[in-house]
């Protein structure tokens, strides 16, 4: 079974973005060596907790620093941008590293209303809520150096011409995104780390498979599930590491984005029985444990969802612990 990563370039307490980006490069090189399939980068704006505001730029740097990894975006938040500009950026990336580029696109803003205004300006108030599907069509045409039939831009070229364009993925958390990917015949990534409501993932993926229409891009359904994982040599050690991530989610539920703090200090503010119960519930949204524990969970997911690849988010405070967790994950599932 294939394994990939979505890196949110999550900042830790008392650290700067420069140091964290250096760790991102080191991590990409390490995962390249041990056989990860993809290294995707997220897009977030106007927060001091997540540094990845320009995934396409970071992707180009990682491509130059790695050899085999597919590198891409998880994703470009498409409503903020010109479809034409996105297509040209990813054609340039494809020319620099043929066969190694993934373009994952999402509809979510990746920030709050102020960053939306800053990114889109006056266009925000005029934005058609259904423009996202149209933008997907536009990029697929631009990748073929065409324009849509109804376009007024006849004769427009999308440069450079490349031998192989980026693989195109639709990201989502809901039945509507699953149906959109299915109708357009595109591969689909379900973000379980965002929508972990019971049954939500299963319903979305079933809907995608049932309604999938073969296209020029893809002949059969293709699905990745992105899930949070934290591994260590024992279940107890993994649960200790997980405290930093659980604190992040605890505050995220309250509308607050925080940096990762040391596991030893992460949950000292969680005091009431109700808060402790919330932490226990959050654990259920992760795969936490030893190789054997996580392997059993992934085997269940594979049998239930017919997956051949998972993508992990691993928010772990200490960098060496994070590397080791990702190594254990690779070893846990590679023979499933």
N, C-alpha and C positions, 0 to 999 in steps of 0.2 A: 504494500500500500504506500502511495506517495504521501509525503509530508512537506508542507510549505509554511511560511510565516508571514504574518501581517505585523509590521513594526510601526508602532505609533510614535516612536521617538519620545517615549515617556520620560519626563525629567524627574530626577530625584532631588530630595531636599539638599540645599546648600551647594548645588552643582550648577554649572552654566551650560548653555546650549552647545558651545564649542566642544566641551568634553563629551557630551552625550552623542553628538554627531560622530566623533572619533570612535566611540564604542559601536555605533551603528555600522561603520565601515569595517571594524574588526569583526563584528558579529557576522556580517555578510560574508566575509572572507572565510570565516570558520565554518559556516553552514555550507558554503560552496565546497569546501574540502570534504565534509562528511556526507554529502549527497542529498541535501535538501533540493526540492524542485523549483520553488519560486521564493522570491523575496519581494514582498509587496510593501508599499509605503502609504500611509494614510494622509488625509488632508484635514487639518484643523486650523481655525483662525481665532485670534483674539483671546488666547489663553496662555498662562504661564506654566501650565502643566504638561502640555504637549507641544513639541517643537516643530512638527512637520507641517509647515504651512505651504510648502511648494514641493510636492512629491515628485513632480516631473524633473525638477532640477536635481534633487537628491538621487533619483534613479539614474540619471546620466553619469553621475559621479561613481555610483556603485558599479555600473556596467564596466567602467574603466578599471575598477579594482578587483573584479571577479572574473572567472573564466567560463563557468558552465551554467550558473544560476540563471533562470528566467527572472528578470527584474521588471517590476511594474507598479501600478497604482491601485490602491484599494481604498478609495479610488479618487479619480478626478471628480469633483462635485460639479457636474456638467452645467447645471442652470446658471452658474456664475460666469460662464465663458462662451466665447465664440466657438462653434463647432469647427469652423474652418481652421482657426488657430490651433485647436487641440489636435486636429488631424495632421497639420503640418509639423507640430512638435513631435508627434509620435512617428511620423515618417522619418524625421531626422534621427531619432533614436534608433529606428529600425535600420537605417543606413549605417549607423555606428556599430551596431551589434546585431547583425541579421539573425533572425530566429530566436532571439532571447527577450523579446519585448512583449509585455502584456499591458493592455489598456483596460483597466476596470473603471467603470463609470457609475456614479451614484446620483440620486436625486436629492439627498439630504444636504442641508446647508453647510455642515461642518463647522458651525459656530452659532453665535446668536444674532439678533436682528441688526446690531450695529455693524458687525462684519459683513452681513448681507448687503447693507446699504453701501458700505465702503467698496465692496467688490462690484456691485451692479449699478449703483447710482440711480438715476432716473428710470432706467430700464426695469427696476424692480417693481414699480407700481404698474407697469404695462405688461409684465410677464404673464403669458398664458400658462395656466396651471398644467396644461397638456403639452407644453413645449418640449418636455424631456423626451418623449417618444420620437418627436420630429427631429430632435438633435441627434438621436441615435441613427436615424435614417440618413441624416446629412453626413455624419462621419463615415458611415459605411460607403456612401457614394464617393466622398472625397478620397477614401482609401483606394478606390478604383479609378481615381482621377476623372470622376464624372460629377455632374450636378443633378439634383433631383429634377424630374420632368417639369414640375411646376415652377422651378426656380427662374428668376430673372437674370441669373448670372451665367448665361450661356457663354462658353469659351473660357471660363475660369479654369486655371490649372492649379492643382494642389501639389506643390513641390516639396522635396525632390521626388523624382520617380525612383522607386525602390523595388527590389526583387521580391521581398517578402514583408508585408505590413505586420503591425502588431496584432496579436490575438486579442479579440474584443470580448469583454465579459460584462454582464449586467450584474450589479450588486443590489441586494435588497434584503428586506426584513418582513415582507408581507405577501399575501396572495396577489396583490396587484403587480408587484415587481416580478413575481414568479410567472404570472400570466403574460406580462409584457415580454420577458425573455423567451418564453415558449412560442409566442406568436411570431416573433422575429427570428426564431431559429438560432438563438445565441446561447452560449454557455452561461450558467447561472451560479452565483455565489450567494449563499444564504448566511447572513451575519447572525449566527446564534448568540454571539456574545452581546448583541444589542437586544434582540428579541428572544428571550428565553422563557416565554410563557409556555406552559404545558401544551403540547400538541401543535404549537405554531410552526415549528420547523417541519414536522411531518406533513402538515396540511399544505404548506407552501410547496414543498418538493413534490408531493403527489400531484398537485395541480400543474406544476411545471411539466412533469413527465406525461401526464394525461393529455395536455394541450399542445405539446411540442410539434412544431411544423418544420420539417427539414428545409434547410436553406443553402445558399452558396457557401456560407460560412461553416455550417455544421450539419451533418447528416443524422446524428443521433443525440439525444439529451446528454448533457455533461454538467455535473454538479460538484461544487466544492462547498463544504460547511466550514465556517470559521468559528472556532471555539476556544475558550480560554483554558490553558493547561499549565499546571505547575507540578513538576516531578522532582523527587529526591530518592535517596536509597531506601527510605522507609516512608510509610504513610504519615507517621508522626512528624518526621522532618519536613515533608512536603506541606503539611498543615501549618507548620511554623513559618515557612517561607511565604505561604499564602496570606498571612496577616496583612502585609503591605497592600496587596491588591484588594483585599476585602475592605480595608479602610477607604481606598479610592472609590469603590462602588458604594459604600455606605454614604459618603458625602455626595457622590454623584446623584443619588436618589433625592438629595436635598437641594439639587441645583447648583452644587459647588464642585468645581474641578480642582483637585489638589495634586500636588506632587507626591511621589512615593516616599514614604518614610520607613525607617528601619523596622523590621518585624518586632523587635523588642519594645518599640514605643508605639506601634501602629494602633493598637486597640485599647490603650489606657483610658481613652475618653468614652469607651463603650461600657456603660455601668448598669443601666436598668435591665430588668428581665426582658422587656420588650425589645430593647436594642440588641441584646445577646441573641434573642430568637431571630432577629433580622439577619445577623451575621451568619447564623447557622443556615438560614434559608439561602443566603448568597452563595454559600459553599456549594449548593446544589447546582449552581449555574456554571461551575468549573469542573474540569477533570483534575482532581488533586490526588496525588498518591505516588506509590512506587511504580516501577515498570509493570509489574504483574497486575496491580489494581487498574492502571490506566489501560493496559492492553485489553482487559476484560470489557471495559466500557467502550473502547473503540470497536472491538469485535461486535458488540451489540449494535452500535450505530451502523456499522457496515452492513450487517445482516438486515437491519430494519430499513435502511435508506438506499441500499445498493450503491455505496460510495466507493470510489477508488482513490480518493485523495481528501485529506483534511488540511486545513490551514489553522495555525495556532497563533494566539496572542498570549504572550508569556510575561506579564508584568511582575518582575522579580527585582527586588531592591539591589542586591549585590550582583555585579556583572558576572563573576565567575560562577555563581549559583545559577544564573540565568543560562549561561552557556551549557552547564552540566545538565540542567533540566531539559534543554532542547536536544542534547545528545541522547539522553535517556528516552525521550519521546521517539526519536528516530529508531532506536534499538527496539523499543516496545512494539512498534506497529509495522516495521518494514517487512515482516514475514506473514502478515495477516492477509 
